[in-house]
Amino acid sequence: MALGELPDYPWDQMAPFAATARAHPGGIVDLSIGSPVDPTPALIRDALAAATDAHAYPQTAGTPALREAVVSWFARRRGVTGLTEANVLPTIGSKEFVAWLPFMLGLGSGDVVVHPRAAYPTYAIGAQLAGASSFASDDPASWPEGTKLVWLNSPGNPDGRVLDMPALAAAVERARSLGAVIAGDECYAELGWEGRWATEPVPSILDPRVTGGDLTGVLAAYSLSKQSNLAGYRAAFAAGDAALIARLTTVRKHAGMMPPAPVQAAMLVALGDDAHVAAQKELYRARRAVLKPAVEASGLRIDESAAGLYLWATEGRDAWETISALAARGILAGPGPFYGSYFPQHVRFSLTATDERIAAAAARLTAGRLR
């Protein structure tokens, strides 16, 4: 099937609101897109620099040392034991993996890709690229026959929703009953803030207590963009069912989807150092502590948002009205409709701004309610 016309890139719609926000006397506070603003840790930059004599083609499957580091990281940080090098695969960022997974799995016309109701739009775009259809649902019982791939996202983007182990296990069981692959997008797993997730680690879909020790049909995607400030490196990886990883590796070999050798070297160092991850989390914790009460003081209610990099909020009116009111105060947020049709009154605030810009946003928000 030939690729049909894709929708316009949604963020282009933000141009007039960005212009309004930039005209604010104190300048724009851009909380719309979660692009890291803090420096990449020096030990990672040094590793990249030391590996720049990269005259040979890199390994699509990743160097043995990198694969070992991913296996060790899953055991140490996510409680996922029993993985081997055959269960992991580096990727060129996580977005390309999300976008191309349906195609790489061989999905096509008549197949269904399930994703959350509040969802990163690339899940649906990936289905479209493969010629499949997408279906938004958070209820495994509603997943239709014909489902071939299920995306979970925990902690969620945009809503910060966390799925506990019973919820993950129920989703895996339902996917298996449908004969579907199930993939967990877990890129924000290190960023737990409230309730039990303030002290407990966010569970992985690969946890043996979720899978029963059987990884058949189960994958996880992870990115170092947020926890290590490596968004510009495009440093990520997938893990799970060894047979699926082998298939994906073969596809990627044919397509030349090889993470650059210097990036692989940088990932190896990043995965072995927990100190910089803890330090980055504390930066986001402090920014969240400033921004969250200010958002609430402006008249918005924050929903979910127990983990992750965002605050998911509503003032009970059309999201575009809220976006306009925020822009008038020099603040740019993300419209809920970008994340599906179920949340026309929500907006998303990112924590990825400097301390100074977060403080500026808080001062503007606490000056009075938006209406």
C-alpha positions in Angstrom: 0.0 0.0 0.0 1.4 3.4 -1.0 1.8 6.0 1.8 -1.2 8.3 2.0 -1.2 11.9 2.8 0.0 12.6 6.4 -1.6 15.3 8.6 0.1 18.6 8.9 2.6 18.8 11.7 0.4 19.9 14.7 2.9 22.2 16.3 2.8 24.5 13.3 -0.6 25.7 14.6 1.2 27.2 17.6 3.0 30.0 15.6 0.5 32.8 16.3 0.4 32.0 20.0 4.2 31.9 20.2 4.4 35.3 18.5 2.0 36.7 21.2 4.1 35.1 24.0 7.3 36.5 22.6 5.8 40.0 22.6 5.5 39.9 26.4 7.7 42.5 28.1 9.4 39.7 30.1 9.9 37.5 27.1 8.4 34.1 26.3 8.4 31.1 28.7 8.1 28.1 26.4 6.6 25.2 28.3 5.1 23.6 25.2 7.7 21.0 24.0 9.7 18.9 26.4 13.1 19.6 25.0 15.8 19.5 27.7 17.6 22.8 28.5 20.2 21.6 31.0 23.8 20.7 29.9 24.7 17.2 28.8 26.8 15.8 31.7 30.6 16.2 31.1 31.4 12.5 31.5 29.0 11.7 28.6 30.4 14.5 26.4 33.9 13.3 27.1 32.9 9.8 26.1 31.5 11.1 22.8 34.6 13.1 22.1 36.9 10.2 22.8 35.0 8.1 20.2 35.0 10.5 17.3 37.6 8.4 15.4 34.7 6.4 14.0 36.0 5.4 10.6 34.2 2.0 10.4 30.5 1.4 10.1 28.8 1.0 13.6 27.0 -2.1 14.6 23.2 -1.9 14.1 22.7 -4.3 17.1 25.0 -2.2 19.2 28.4 -3.1 20.5 28.6 -6.0 23.0 29.6 -3.5 25.7 26.6 -1.3 25.1 24.2 -4.3 25.0 25.7 -5.5 28.3 25.2 -2.0 29.8 21.5 -2.0 28.8 21.0 -5.4 30.4 22.7 -4.2 33.6 20.7 -1.0 33.6 17.4 -2.9 33.4 18.3 -5.1 36.3 19.7 -2.2 38.4 17.2 0.5 37.7 14.0 -1.2 36.5 13.9 -4.5 38.4 14.0 -6.4 35.1 16.2 -9.5 35.5 17.0 -12.3 33.1 17.7 -10.2 30.0 20.6 -11.1 27.8 22.3 -9.3 24.9 19.8 -11.0 22.6 17.0 -9.1 24.3 18.2 -5.5 23.6 18.7 -3.2 20.7 19.9 0.4 20.5 17.7 2.8 18.4 18.2 6.3 16.9 16.1 8.0 19.5 12.8 6.5 20.6 10.5 8.5 18.2 11.7 6.7 15.1 11.2 3.4 16.9 7.6 4.3 17.8 6.9 5.6 14.3 8.4 2.6 12.5 7.5 -0.3 14.8 4.2 -1.2 13.1 6.0 -1.3 9.7 8.9 -3.3 11.0 6.5 -5.8 12.5 4.8 -6.2 9.1 1.5 -4.6 9.9 -0.7 -3.4 7.2 -4.3 -2.9 6.0 -6.9 -4.4 8.3 -4.5 -4.5 11.3 -5.1 -2.3 14.4 -2.7 -0.4 16.6 -4.0 0.4 20.0 -2.7 3.4 21.9 -3.7 5.4 25.0 -6.5 7.9 24.8 -4.2 10.7 25.9 -1.4 9.9 23.6 1.8 11.0 22.0 0.7 11.4 18.3 3.4 9.3 16.8 1.6 6.1 17.9 -1.2 6.9 15.4 1.3 8.2 12.8 3.2 4.9 13.0 0.0 2.9 12.3 -0.7 5.2 9.3 2.9 4.7 7.9 2.3 1.0 7.9 -1.2 1.3 6.3 -2.8 0.0 9.5 -5.5 1.8 11.6 -5.2 3.2 15.1 -7.6 2.8 18.1 -7.5 4.9 21.2 -8.4 3.0 24.4 -7.2 2.6 28.0 -9.5 -0.4 28.6 -8.0 -3.7 27.5 -11.5 -5.2 27.4 -12.3 -2.8 24.5 -9.3 -3.7 22.4 -10.8 -5.1 19.2 -10.2 -8.2 17.2 -7.6 -7.4 14.6 -5.4 -5.7 17.1 -1.8 -6.6 16.2 0.1 -4.0 18.3 -0.7 -2.3 21.6 1.2 0.7 22.9 1.2 1.5 26.6 2.8 4.7 27.9 3.7 4.8 31.5 4.4 7.3 32.8 2.2 8.9 30.2 2.9 11.8 27.9 1.0 14.1 28.3 -0.9 13.1 31.4 1.7 11.6 33.7 -0.5 8.5 34.4 1.3 5.5 35.8 0.2 1.9 35.3 0.9 -0.3 38.3 1.9 -4.0 37.9 -1.6 -5.4 38.0 -2.7 -3.0 35.2 0.4 -3.9 33.2 -0.2 -7.6 33.7 -3.8 -7.3 32.6 -2.8 -5.5 29.5 -0.2 -8.1 28.6 -2.7 -10.9 29.2 -5.3 -9.2 26.9 -2.7 -8.5 24.2 -1.6 -12.2 24.2 -5.3 -13.3 23.9 -5.5 -11.2 20.8 -2.3 -12.4 19.4 -0.9 -8.9 19.5 2.6 -7.6 20.3 2.5 -5.2 23.3 5.0 -2.4 23.7 5.6 -0.2 26.7 6.9 3.3 26.1 8.7 4.0 29.4 10.8 7.0 28.6 9.8 8.9 31.8 10.2 6.0 34.2 12.9 7.7 36.4 10.6 10.7 37.1 8.1 9.7 39.8 6.7 12.5 41.9 3.5 11.8 43.8 1.7 9.1 45.7 3.4 5.7 45.8 5.6 6.8 42.9 7.3 9.3 45.1 9.1 6.4 46.8 8.5 3.3 44.6 10.1 2.8 41.2 7.7 3.0 38.3 7.3 -0.6 37.1 8.4 -1.9 33.7 6.3 -4.0 31.3 9.3 -6.3 31.2 9.2 -7.0 34.9 8.9 -10.8 35.5 6.0 -10.1 37.9 4.2 -8.6 34.9 5.2 -11.1 32.2 5.3 -14.2 34.4 8.9 -14.6 33.2 7.8 -15.0 29.6 8.8 -12.1 27.3 7.0 -13.5 24.2 5.3 -10.7 22.4 6.4 -8.0 24.9 8.7 -5.0 24.1 9.8 -1.9 26.0 11.2 1.4 24.6 13.4 3.7 26.5 15.2 7.0 25.8 18.1 8.8 27.5 16.9 12.2 26.2 15.3 13.3 29.4 17.2 11.6 32.2 20.7 12.3 30.7 19.9 15.4 28.5 20.8 13.5 25.4 17.9 14.6 23.1 20.3 15.9 20.5 22.3 12.6 20.6 19.2 10.5 19.6 20.1 7.9 22.1 17.6 5.2 23.0 17.0 1.5 23.0 14.4 -1.3 22.9 14.2 -4.5 24.8 12.1 -7.6 25.2 11.2 -10.7 23.2 14.4 -12.0 21.7 12.6 -13.2 18.5 11.1 -9.8 18.0 14.4 -8.1 18.7 16.1 -10.3 16.1 13.4 -9.4 13.5 13.8 -5.7 14.2 17.5 -5.9 14.0 17.3 -7.6 10.6 15.0 -4.9 9.3 17.2 -2.2 10.6 20.3 -3.8 9.1 18.7 -3.7 5.7 17.5 -0.1 6.2 20.8 1.2 7.5 19.3 2.3 10.8 22.6 2.3 12.7 23.1 4.4 15.9 26.4 6.3 15.3 29.4 4.8 17.0 30.2 7.9 19.1 26.6 7.9 20.4 26.9 4.3 21.3 30.0 5.1 23.3 28.2 7.9 25.0 25.2 5.7 25.9 27.5 3.2 27.4 28.9 5.8 29.9 25.4 7.3 30.5 23.9 4.0 31.4 26.6 3.2 33.9 26.3 6.4 35.9 23.3 6.9 38.2 24.6 10.1 39.9 23.9 12.4 37.0 20.4 11.0 36.6 19.6 11.6 40.3 20.9 15.2 39.9 18.8 15.9 36.9 15.7 14.5 38.6 16.3 17.0 41.5 16.4 19.9 39.0 13.0 18.8 37.7 11.6 18.2 41.2 12.5 21.8 42.2 11.0 23.3 39.0 7.8 21.2 39.5 7.6 22.4 43.1 7.5 26.1 41.8 5.3 25.6 38.7 2.6 23.3 40.1 1.2 25.6 42.8 1.4 28.5 40.4 -0.7 26.7 37.7 -3.3 25.8 40.3 -3.3 29.4 41.6 -4.2 30.6 38.1 -7.4 28.6 38.2 -6.4 25.4 36.5 -6.9 21.9 37.9 -4.1 19.4 37.5 -5.1 15.9 36.6 -3.0 12.8 36.9 0.6 14.0 36.6 2.0 11.7 39.3 5.1 11.1 37.2 6.8 12.3 34.1 7.9 15.6 32.7 4.6 17.4 32.4 1.6 18.9 34.2 -1.7 18.0 32.6 -4.2 20.7 33.5 -7.6 22.2 32.6 -9.6 25.2 33.6 -12.8 23.7 32.2 -13.0 25.6 28.9 -11.7 25.0 25.4 -8.0 24.3 25.4 -7.4 26.9 22.7 -8.9 29.6 24.9 -6.6 28.6 27.7 -3.6 28.6 25.3 -4.6 32.1 24.2 -4.9 33.3 27.7 -1.5 31.9 28.7 0.1 33.4 25.6 -1.1 36.8 26.6 1.0 36.3 29.8 4.0 35.2 27.7 3.6 31.5 28.5 3.4 28.8 25.8 1.8 25.5 26.7 0.8 22.4 24.7 -2.9 22.0 23.6 -4.7 18.9 24.8 -6.2 18.3 21.3 -2.6 17.5 20.0 -2.8 14.4 22.2 -6.1 13.0 21.0 -9.8 14.0 20.7 -10.7 13.0 24.3 -9.2 16.0 26.0 -10.4 19.2 24.3 -10.1 21.2 27.5 -6.6 20.2 28.7 -3.2 21.8 28.2 0.2 20.4 28.9 3.0 22.3 30.8 6.5 21.0 30.4 9.1 21.2 33.2 11.9 21.7 30.6 12.7 25.3 31.1 15.5 27.0 33.1 15.0 27.8 36.8 14.7 31.5 35.8 12.0 30.9 33.2 10.0 28.6 35.5 10.1 31.3 38.1 9.0 33.9 35.6 6.0 31.7 34.6 5.1 31.1 38.2 5.1 34.9 38.9 2.8 35.5 35.9 0.5 32.7 36.8 0.1 33.8 40.5 -0.6 37.4 39.5 -4.2 36.4 39.1 -6.6 33.8 37.6 -6.6 33.4 33.8 -10.2 34.6 33.9 
